[in-house]
Amino acid sequence: MAMWLAGFAGVVVVAVGVVPALLAGKPLPLPVWAVSLISAVQSGGLLALAVWSGLSLAPRVGLRAPLFEAIGASAPLAAALRPQWLAGLLGGLAAGAALKMLSALAPAQLAAAAPALDLPLAARLLYGGITEELLLRWGLMSALLWLFWRLLQRASGRPSTAGVAAAIVAAALLFGLGHLPAAAALTGGLTAPVVGYVIGANAVFGVLAGWLFWRFGLEAAMLAHATAHLLLYFSA
């Protein structure tokens, strides 16, 4: 429940503070508040599925969320977070710097739409830092690694490094693909440069976040995601 509530905070922030702004002035079949509510319900359901997937499958393949485990066990939180915070912070700074440099390579039509991509800081931190990591790393990457482990190793032993790498990369690419609808809406259509940039730039971070999740725990990926957003927000 703690995981879902943490992720749903991001869903609420997007439904209240982002969706109405994106839909302002556009012809809609329903009132904006109804569209926001439907969006929140759909996202909340998907989040519940991702949380369930991770809780069911992550422990089987050696993936963990130490801080949430400590919350569930009423154990000291600082001890659970201590091995993760430095890796997450450094990873976020590195990812933010890399994405800042990559922004110079953004296609012109995407760069022109950049002001519309300027999400509120709360949405970046809560939805990006927590909700997306629960969806993409905890839910999806755990499921992919479990699938590779079942198919390639017949659920024997620990997942191979190759299987882990495949799950990390696959989840990272899907993370990039998930940003294409927003890019299409903002630019008026997808071109090869836009598709390549959106998938590539997001996959760069996705690979790092997946590695942090594997080596240190889910919260390291969350901290890195939030830190990268902070760096990009204040360096804009």
NUDO-406910 format. One record per residue (C-alpha): x, y, z; residue number from 0. Coordinates in steps of 0.05 Angstrom, whole numbers, m for minus. Last residue first. Layout:
<atoms>
+--------+--------+--------+-----+
|      u |      v |      w |   n |
+--------+--------+--------+-----+
|      X |      Y |      Z | NUM |
...
+--------+--------+--------+-----+
</atoms>
This chain:
<atoms>
+--------+--------+--------+-----+
|      u |      v |      w |   n |
+--------+--------+--------+-----+
|    342 |    513 |   m352 | 235 |
|    396 |    496 |   m301 | 234 |
|    347 |    494 |   m243 | 233 |
|    299 |    446 |   m276 | 232 |
|    352 |    402 |   m308 | 231 |
|    389 |    392 |   m242 | 230 |
|    325 |    379 |   m203 | 229 |
|    300 |    330 |   m256 | 228 |
|    366 |    292 |   m252 | 227 |
|    361 |    290 |   m176 | 226 |
|    290 |    262 |   m179 | 225 |
|    310 |    206 |   m227 | 224 |
|    373 |    190 |   m187 | 223 |
|    333 |    187 |   m122 | 222 |
|    282 |    141 |   m153 | 221 |
|    336 |     96 |   m182 | 220 |
|    370 |     92 |   m114 | 219 |
|    302 |     78 |    m83 | 218 |
|    293 |     16 |   m126 | 217 |
|    354 |    m19 |    m98 | 216 |
|    430 |    m15 |   m100 | 215 |
|    457 |    m59 |   m157 | 214 |
|    395 |    m76 |   m196 | 213 |
|    357 |    m12 |   m185 | 212 |
|    420 |     29 |   m200 | 211 |
|    430 |    m10 |   m264 | 210 |
|    358 |      3 |   m285 | 209 |
|    364 |     77 |   m270 | 208 |
|    428 |     81 |   m312 | 207 |
|    396 |     45 |   m370 | 206 |
|    333 |     87 |   m366 | 205 |
|    374 |    152 |   m366 | 204 |
|    405 |    136 |   m433 | 203 |
|    338 |    106 |   m456 | 202 |
|    305 |    174 |   m447 | 201 |
|    355 |    208 |   m492 | 200 |
|    353 |    153 |   m544 | 199 |
|    277 |    144 |   m548 | 198 |
|    264 |    219 |   m553 | 197 |
|    322 |    232 |   m599 | 196 |
|    308 |    175 |   m648 | 195 |
|    233 |    190 |   m651 | 194 |
|    246 |    265 |   m662 | 193 |
|    298 |    252 |   m715 | 192 |
|    253 |    201 |   m751 | 191 |
|    193 |    249 |   m751 | 190 |
|    133 |    247 |   m706 | 189 |
|     75 |    295 |   m711 | 188 |
|     47 |    360 |   m686 | 187 |
|    108 |    375 |   m643 | 186 |
|     75 |    376 |   m575 | 185 |
|     25 |    320 |   m587 | 184 |
|     77 |    276 |   m621 | 183 |
|    127 |    286 |   m564 | 182 |
|     73 |    268 |   m513 | 181 |
|     56 |    205 |   m552 | 180 |
|    131 |    188 |   m559 | 179 |
|    148 |    189 |   m484 | 178 |
|    128 |    116 |   m473 | 177 |
|    177 |     95 |   m527 | 176 |
|    234 |    121 |   m485 | 175 |
|    213 |     81 |   m424 | 174 |
|    203 |     22 |   m470 | 173 |
|    275 |     29 |   m490 | 172 |
|    297 |     33 |   m418 | 171 |
|    256 |    m28 |   m399 | 170 |
|    288 |    m68 |   m455 | 169 |
|    358 |    m44 |   m437 | 168 |
|    351 |    m62 |   m363 | 167 |
|    317 |   m129 |   m378 | 166 |
|    371 |   m148 |   m429 | 165 |
|    427 |   m128 |   m380 | 164 |
|    396 |   m170 |   m325 | 163 |
|    390 |   m230 |   m372 | 162 |
|    462 |   m222 |   m394 | 161 |
|    485 |   m217 |   m321 | 160 |
|    450 |   m283 |   m309 | 159 |
|    390 |   m288 |   m262 | 158 |
|    407 |   m328 |   m200 | 157 |
|    398 |   m403 |   m199 | 156 |
|    346 |   m440 |   m241 | 155 |
|    281 |   m408 |   m264 | 154 |
|    286 |   m446 |   m330 | 153 |
|    349 |   m407 |   m345 | 152 |
|    329 |   m376 |   m412 | 151 |
|    254 |   m375 |   m408 | 150 |
|    243 |   m367 |   m333 | 149 |
|    301 |   m319 |   m323 | 148 |
|    281 |   m278 |   m384 | 147 |
|    210 |   m273 |   m358 | 146 |
|    233 |   m255 |   m287 | 145 |
|    278 |   m201 |   m316 | 144 |
|    221 |   m174 |   m358 | 143 |
|    172 |   m173 |   m299 | 142 |
|    222 |   m138 |   m254 | 141 |
|    237 |    m88 |   m309 | 140 |
|    163 |    m73 |   m318 | 139 |
|    137 |    m65 |   m248 | 138 |
|    194 |    m39 |   m204 | 137 |
|    233 |     m7 |   m260 | 136 |
|    183 |     23 |   m308 | 135 |
|    119 |     33 |   m267 | 134 |
|    149 |     44 |   m198 | 133 |
|    204 |     86 |   m228 | 132 |
|    153 |    127 |   m267 | 131 |
|    112 |    140 |   m204 | 130 |
|    171 |    160 |   m159 | 129 |
|    220 |    208 |   m191 | 128 |
|    181 |    226 |   m253 | 127 |
|    112 |    231 |   m221 | 126 |
|    134 |    260 |   m154 | 125 |
|    196 |    299 |   m173 | 124 |
|    177 |    322 |   m242 | 123 |
|    105 |    335 |   m223 | 122 |
|    125 |    376 |   m163 | 121 |
|    174 |    416 |   m205 | 120 |
|    119 |    438 |   m252 | 119 |
|    129 |    413 |   m324 | 118 |
|    167 |    454 |   m375 | 117 |
|    150 |    411 |   m435 | 116 |
|    108 |    467 |   m466 | 115 |
|    170 |    512 |   m465 | 114 |
|    209 |    457 |   m503 | 113 |
|    164 |    457 |   m564 | 112 |
|    215 |    495 |   m606 | 111 |
|    269 |    446 |   m584 | 110 |
|    227 |    388 |   m609 | 109 |
|    216 |    421 |   m677 | 108 |
|    291 |    437 |   m682 | 107 |
|    314 |    366 |   m667 | 106 |
|    349 |    359 |   m600 | 105 |
|    425 |    354 |   m605 | 104 |
|    439 |    410 |   m555 | 103 |
|    392 |    373 |   m507 | 102 |
|    444 |    317 |   m505 | 101 |
|    489 |    361 |   m462 | 100 |
|    433 |    372 |   m411 |  99 |
|    416 |    298 |   m414 |  98 |
|    487 |    279 |   m396 |  97 |
|    490 |    330 |   m339 |  96 |
|    424 |    305 |   m311 |  95 |
|    447 |    233 |   m317 |  94 |
|    512 |    246 |   m281 |  93 |
|    478 |    286 |   m226 |  92 |
|    425 |    232 |   m218 |  91 |
|    476 |    176 |   m214 |  90 |
|    515 |    215 |   m162 |  89 |
|    453 |    224 |   m119 |  88 |
|    428 |    153 |   m129 |  87 |
|    495 |    122 |   m113 |  86 |
|    502 |    167 |    m51 |  85 |
|    431 |    153 |    m27 |  84 |
|    430 |     78 |    m36 |  83 |
|    471 |     43 |     18 |  82 |
|    443 |     90 |     72 |  81 |
|    369 |     83 |     52 |  80 |
|    354 |     19 |     91 |  79 |
|    394 |     40 |    152 |  78 |
|    359 |    108 |    152 |  77 |
|    290 |     75 |    149 |  76 |
|    295 |     37 |    215 |  75 |
|    247 |    m23 |    212 |  74 |
|    171 |    m20 |    215 |  73 |
|    171 |    m82 |    170 |  72 |
|    130 |    m51 |    115 |  71 |
|    169 |     14 |    119 |  70 |
|    235 |    m25 |    119 |  69 |
|    213 |    m62 |     56 |  68 |
|    195 |      5 |     25 |  67 |
|    265 |     30 |     39 |  66 |
|    299 |    m34 |     15 |  65 |
|    263 |    m38 |    m53 |  64 |
|    294 |   m102 |    m80 |  63 |
|    311 |   m142 |   m141 |  62 |
|    339 |   m212 |   m131 |  61 |
|    301 |   m248 |   m186 |  60 |
|    247 |   m280 |   m143 |  59 |
|    242 |   m218 |    m98 |  58 |
|    223 |   m175 |   m159 |  57 |
|    166 |   m220 |   m183 |  56 |
|    105 |   m214 |   m137 |  55 |
|    119 |   m147 |   m105 |  54 |
|    142 |   m119 |   m171 |  53 |
|     82 |   m143 |   m210 |  52 |
|     34 |   m119 |   m155 |  51 |
|     65 |    m50 |   m156 |  50 |
|     60 |    m48 |   m232 |  49 |
|    m13 |    m70 |   m232 |  48 |
|    m30 |    m18 |   m179 |  47 |
|      5 |     36 |   m221 |  46 |
|    m35 |     16 |   m282 |  45 |
|    m99 |     24 |   m241 |  44 |
|    m77 |     91 |   m213 |  43 |
|    m60 |    115 |   m283 |  42 |
|   m129 |     96 |   m308 |  41 |
|   m164 |    128 |   m249 |  40 |
|   m122 |    191 |   m253 |  39 |
|   m134 |    199 |   m328 |  38 |
|   m209 |    189 |   m318 |  37 |
|   m208 |    243 |   m265 |  36 |
|   m169 |    291 |   m309 |  35 |
|   m217 |    279 |   m367 |  34 |
|   m275 |    292 |   m320 |  33 |
|   m244 |    357 |   m294 |  32 |
|   m232 |    380 |   m365 |  31 |
|   m305 |    373 |   m382 |  30 |
|   m321 |    319 |   m433 |  29 |
|   m322 |    312 |   m509 |  28 |
|   m262 |    360 |   m513 |  27 |
|   m245 |    418 |   m558 |  26 |
|   m177 |    447 |   m537 |  25 |
|   m170 |    513 |   m501 |  24 |
|   m135 |    484 |   m440 |  23 |
|   m119 |    410 |   m450 |  22 |
|    m45 |    414 |   m432 |  21 |
|    m59 |    459 |   m372 |  20 |
|   m115 |    414 |   m347 |  19 |
|    m70 |    352 |   m352 |  18 |
|    m11 |    383 |   m315 |  17 |
|    m32 |    408 |   m246 |  16 |
|    m91 |    366 |   m223 |  15 |
|    m81 |    301 |   m261 |  14 |
|     m5 |    307 |   m259 |  13 |
|     m3 |    321 |   m184 |  12 |
|    m54 |    265 |   m171 |  11 |
|    m13 |    214 |   m209 |  10 |
|     50 |    235 |   m172 |   9 |
|     16 |    224 |   m105 |   8 |
|     m7 |    157 |   m133 |   7 |
|     64 |    132 |   m134 |   6 |
|     75 |    142 |    m60 |   5 |
|      5 |    113 |    m45 |   4 |
|     20 |     52 |    m88 |   3 |
|     86 |     39 |    m53 |   2 |
|     57 |     48 |     17 |   1 |
|      0 |      0 |      0 |   0 |
+--------+--------+--------+-----+
</atoms>
